[in-house]
Amino acid sequence: MVFPRYFADLEEARAYAHQPERIGSRVYGGRMGNGNEASGDGYRFRGRGLIQLTGKCNYQAFSDWVGEDVVAKPDLVAEKYAAHSAVFFWTNCDLNPLADIDDLTAITKRINGGLNGFDDRFQLLERAKVWFQKDSVQPESAASISPEVFSPGHRVCATALNLRSSPKVTPATWISTLAEGAAVQRLGQAGSPGWVQVRAMVGDALREGVVAERFLAPIESQPEPLNVTEALAPVPPGEESARAHPEVEPAHLRRDRADITRQRDGGWAFSLGESGRPARAVDAAPADKAEALLTIVDWLDVSNPQHLRYRPRGNTTFCNIYAHDFCDLAGAYLPRVWWTDRALQRWQAGEMPPVRYDDTVRELNANALHDWLADHGPGFGWHREIDLTTLQAAANSGEVCVIIAKRRDLNRSGHVSVVIPEHGEWLARRDRAGAVTRPVESQAGTRNHRVIVHADRPWWSNDRFSAHAFWRHR
């Protein structure tokens, strides 16, 4: 049943089956300015146009905007004003600020009232981004582009400050949390007392939103303006690491050692080298990439007791090893070892230090991986995500996705899990609006789970963790 809450039982629904006029009049009657079911308004003012303008009140408002009576002639919305009605609705709902910060979740909720069909929208948007990136900047027109300049004049003077899409303190308006000392550019008043509109760097992205004014302080000495157009210009696939780390290469101990297997008890500093390893083609279609990720999960089979590489030993667990193996097979760099500070200084000086364990490179636990992703991840193709709905949709599209948390007690390990595509009976938990509350995960830890959808509260919100983050890699 498509509209179950509008029918008392299955028998009543069957009476309306295959009768779109009756269904539309029933489902949309008595709301959005429509008359009751008997009036037929629900079907008459059904969804039309590129954003599916719906309801008599919206048709009336669009009539006033476009200058033609589409209430009297509703089919004009589809036949003549399909694009116009979409522009009207987009503008009327003030969706540009949400699009500027790439908040597909909020846009979907504002248009649909929920998140039905979110995964399809996400996949279509990602495809569009790829095509726009290919065609957006042509060499002959690059000189005519006016660079957007980020000129921060204030800093955050609170321990943390929430950047929001509007001056309302609700979960729906949260964009990101700015750390103490973060530089922001004040753009003006936000239309509500005590709030100002600002621009700030969030990870590797420039985002706009509003913050509480009392938590900002002027920067005494103005820094040089940052050319954000240059910093955030599209990066060709495969060249992400060259942008942020032109002098630093990924760190690996010797690769393709055939003795480093899932069954081996040891060799954790090395990547898997056994034959027959599956892989993900990064340029494949989303469905094929998602299938490849599931093949990797099945092959690693983290819950198999014979796979000693991941089996917990008392208080020693191997979530970081499993996450590395998964990402490595999927073609996303999540380091098992990383350069020491001294080795990074040598890279910056133009040297190419050799990989020597505990000299130029060291192993990373989950706490260290949390910081590595924040400091270096964007340079190697990782993008920080804000909400679980988008993260799960990215995984469903074949992207590599992880959730990572850092311990308050750094002497104890943090945790990292992999978010994998929904499949079969394994579906993410969602609230009534369709927002994901618990994604489909795969993890090693005190208990190893090939696939799991946790029923309790999010593990990363536990008080033992000081910070957490969601990351995705195309």
N, C-alpha and C positions, 0 to 999 in steps of 0.2 A: 504494500500500500504506500503510495507516494506522499499523501497528506493524512497520516493516521490520526492526528489530533483533531481533525475536522469532522470525523465520522465516529459515531458511537460504537459501531462494531463492524465486522466484516460484511455482514448481510446488508447493512445500510450502504456501505461503500460499493458493493456490487451493483446496487441500483443506479449508481452514477457512472459505472464503468463505461469507457469508450464514448462518453458524452462530454466533450471538452467545454461546451457552453454551460452545462449544469455544474460541472466541477469548478470552473472559474468563478461562476456566480456564487457558489457555496464558499469557496476558500477565501475569496477576496471581498465578499459582501460585508457591509457594515463596518468597513475600516478604510483608511486612506482616502476619506471623502466619498466613498462609494455608498450607494443605497443598500438596502437589505438584499438578500438572495433573490427575492422575487423581482427586484428592479432590473436585474441583469447587468448592473454596473460592473460587477466583478469581472465578467468576461469582456464587456465592452471596453473597459480601460485596463486590459491585460498588458503584460510586458511587451513593449515594442522598442525598436531602435537598438543601437549598439550597446547601450547599458540597460536595456529593457525597462524603459520608463513605465511605471505601474501606478495605478490609482488615479481617481478623478481629480484629487487635489493637485497632484503632480502634473496632470494634463492641463489643468487650469493655469497653474503657474507657468508652464511652458508656453501656453497660448499667449499670456501677457508678455513673455520674454521674446517670442519669435514674431509676434504681430499677426498671427493667423489663428483662427478658431479651430484648434484641433480637438476641442471637446465635442464640437458638433460633427467633426470628421476625424475620428481617432486613427483611421488607417493612414492618414497623412504622416504620422510619426514614423511609420515603417517605410512608406513609399517615397516621401519627400524629405523628411527631416530625421533620418536615422542618425546621421553624424551630429546634426545640430542638437538633437535631444540629449545626446551623450555629453556634448560640450556644456549644455545648460546644467545638466545634473552634476557633472564634475565641478563646475564653477560654483553652483548653488550650495554644494556640500563642502566647499573649500578643501578639495582633496590635493591640491598642489603641494602644500607643506608636507603632507604625509608621503607623497610621491618623491619629494626632494630628499627625504631621509630613507627612502626605499622600504617603507612600512606597509608591506602588502597585507599583513594581518589586519591592521586598522582600516585600510581602504576597503577590504572585503567586508568587514563588519559594518562599515558605514553604508555601503551599497546594499548588502544583502541582509543585514541584521544578524548574521551568523557566519559560520565558516564552511558551509556546505560547498563542495566543489573546489576547496582551496588548493588541493594538490594539482588539479588540472590547470588552475590559474597560475600557480607557481611555475609549472613546467613551461607553459606558454610564455610567461614573462622571461624566464631564463633563456629560452630560444630567441626571443626578441632582442635581448641584451646582446647576444652573440652577433646577430645580424647588424644591429645598430653600431656595435663596436667595429665591425668590418667596414661599414660604409660611412661612419660619422665624420672622420677626419681624413681629408685628402691632402696630399702634399702641397698642391697648388693653392689651397685655401688656408693653410695653417697660419700664414703670416697675417691674415686678416682677423684672426681670433683675438679678442681682447681678453687677456688673462685675468682670472678672478683672483683677487688678492685677499688673503686672510691676514688681517692686521689686529692681533689681539691687544687690547688695552687694559684688560682686567684679568684677575686670577681668582680661583676658588679659594675662599678663606675658611671653609668648613672642612671637617674630616672627609666628607663626601657630599656631593650635591647632585640631585636628580635632574636630568635634562628631560623635559616633558614636551608633548606636542601641543598642549594647551594649558592655561593656568588653573588646572584642577588636579587635586591630589587623589588620583585613583590609579589602580593598576593599568587601566586601559590607556592612560596618557604617558606612561613611562617609556622613554626612549633609551636612555643609558644613564650610568652613574659616572659623574666626573670626579676624579680624585682631587685631594687637596693640592693646591698649587697649579692645577690645570689652567692653561691660558684660554681665554675666551674673548671673542669680539662682540661687544655690545652693539646691537642694531637699533634699539629703541624700546619704547614702552610696549608692553604686551596687551594693553587694553584692559587690564585688571590691576587694581592697586597692589603694589608690592612685587609685581612680576615684570621681567624685562625679556625681550627677545634677544637671543645670542646665537653666535656661530662658534662651533668648537670642533676640534679634531677628535673623532672617536675611532680608535684603532687607526686604520689607514684610510678612513673616510671623513669627509667634511660634512657635518650635520648641523641643522638649525633646529632650534626649539626655544622653549622658555624656561627660565629659572627664577627662583626667589631672589630678589635683588639684594637682600640684606647679607647674602652669603658671598658677595663679590667685593673685591677690593681692587683699587687701581694699581696697575703695574708702574712702579716708579720710573724705570727707564724703558722706553719703548723699543722692542726688538725690531730687527729688520723684517719688512713684510715677506710673507711666504707666498711664492707663486704656486697656488694650489692647482691651477690648470696643468702645470708641468708635473707637479708631484703626483697628481691623481689621473694622469692621462692613461687611456687604456693600454694594458700590457699584453702583447701577443702571447697566446698560450705557449707554455714551456719556457717563457723568459721571465717569470715572476722573480726568481732568485737573483737574476742579473740586475733587477731594478734596485732592490734594497741592499743587496750584498754583492756588489760587482767584484769584490776582491776575495770573498770567502766562499769556499765550496762546501757542500755537505760533508760531514765527517762520518766515515765508516771504517770499522776494522775490516780486515780482508774479507771480501765478498765471495759468495759461491763456494764456501767450504762444504763439501758433501757430508762431512761428519756432524754438521750442525743441523739436527733434525728435531722434530716434535717429540720423539721418543727419548731424546738424550737428556740426562739429568746433569745439566751444566752447559757451559758455553753461552751464557746469557748475554754477554757483551757483543756477540756476533749476530748478524741477521741469519735467518734460515737459509740453508744452502742445499737441502736435499732435492733430488730430482722430482719432476712431476708437479712442481708448484704451479697453482693457477695464477692468473693475472687479470687485471681489468684494463681494457683498452680505453684510454681517456678520451679518444675522439669518437667513440661508439655512440649509438643512440641511447637516450636515457634508460629505456627499458632493458637494453642489453647490458648497460653498465650496472643497473640494479641487480640483474640476474648474476652478473659476475661477482658482485659483492656477496651475494648469498652463497655462491659456489665457494668463495674464499672462506666464509664462516663455516660451511660444512666441512671443508678440507682441514682447516685448523682444528676443528672439533675440540674446543677448549675443555669441554666437560668429560672427555674420554680419559679415564684414569691411566691409560697406557701412555698418554702424552705428558711425560714427566716434566717437560719444559714449563708447563703452566700449573702443575699441581702444587697447592699450598703446602708449606712446611712449617707448622706451628704458627708463629707470628710473621713468617716471611711469605709474602704473596707476590704475584707476578702480573698485576694488571698492566704495568708499563711495558712488559715484554710482549704480552698479547696484543696490546694496542699498536706497538711498533710493528709486529709481524703482519697484522691486518693492513695497516697503512702502507707498509713496504710492498706487499703483494698488489695492493690497489694503486700503486704509483704515486703515493703522497708521502713526502718526506717528513717523518716524525722521528727525531734522532734517538738512537740507542746510546750513542756516545756523542759528545759535543766538545768543541774546542775549549781549552782552558783560556782564562783571561790573557795569560802571557802569549799563548798561541795566536789569539785574535789580534793582539798588538803587533805580532810579527806579520800577519796578513795585511794589516793596515799599513805597515811599513814597506809593503811590496814583496815580502818574502812568501815562500810556499812551504810552511813547516810540514815535516813528515808526520804521519799518524802513528803516535807511540802511546800505548795505553798508560794512563796515570802520569803522563808527562805532558803531552800536547792535547790529549783528549781524556775525558772522564765519563763514566756512565751517568745517566740521568734517571732519577726516580720520578714518581708522579709529581711531587712538589716542584722539582726542578723543571719538569716538562710544562707545568702550569706557567712558570715564569718564562720559559723559552718561547712558548706560543705567543705570549704577550709581547716579548721583546723582539723576536726574530720570525715568528710564524708568518706574518703578512709578506715578508720578503721571499718566502718559499711557497706561496700560493694559498695560505690559510686565511680565511675570512671569519671574523668574529660575528656570531649571530646573537640576536636578542631574545627570541622566543622559541619555545619548543615546537610550535606549529610549523614555523618555517624550517626549523632544523629537521623535523621528520619528513616534511615535503622534499627537502634537499636529498635526504637519504633515499626516499622513494624514487628520486630521479637519478640515482646512481652516484651521488656525491659521497665522499668520505666524511663522516661526521663523528665528532667525539664530544663527550662531556667530561670535564676535568675539574677537580677540586683540590685545594691546597690545605694541608693541616695547620691548625694553630700551633701545635707542638711539632716543630720541624724535625724533631728526632724520630717521629713516627711518620709512616708513609701516607701520602694523599691517595687519591683514587682517580682512575680514568676508565671510562667505559666507551664502547663503540655503539653508535646509533645506526641501526641497519634498516633496510627496507621492510615495510609491512608486507606480509605474505601469508597465504593460507589462513589459518586460525589466529595467527599472530598479528593483532591489530593494536595500535596505540590506544590508550585511554583518552577519551575526550569529554569535555563538559557539554552542557546542553547547547551552548553556542557553537560547538564544533572545535573549540580550541583544545590542542593536545595538552594533557596534564601529565602523562607518563608515556614516553616514547618506547619503541621496541629496541631493546638493548642486547648486547653481547659482551660478556666480561669475564675476566679472571679476578680472583680475590680470595677472601676466606672461603667463599663458595664460587665455583666456576659454573657459568651458565652459557651454553651455546646460544640460546635465545631466552629472553625473559621480558615480561612486562610487569614491573613491580606494582603491587596493590597498595603499599603503604605510602607515606609521604616521600617526596623526593629525597634520595640519599644525600645529595649535594647540599641540601638545606640544613643538615645536621650541625649542631653547635660546634662539633669538633673541627669543622672546616672554617678557615678564615676567609676564603674566597673561592669562587667557581666561575666557569665560563663555558660557553657553547662555541664550537668551532666547526667550520665546514671547508672542504677542499674539493674543487671541481676535478 
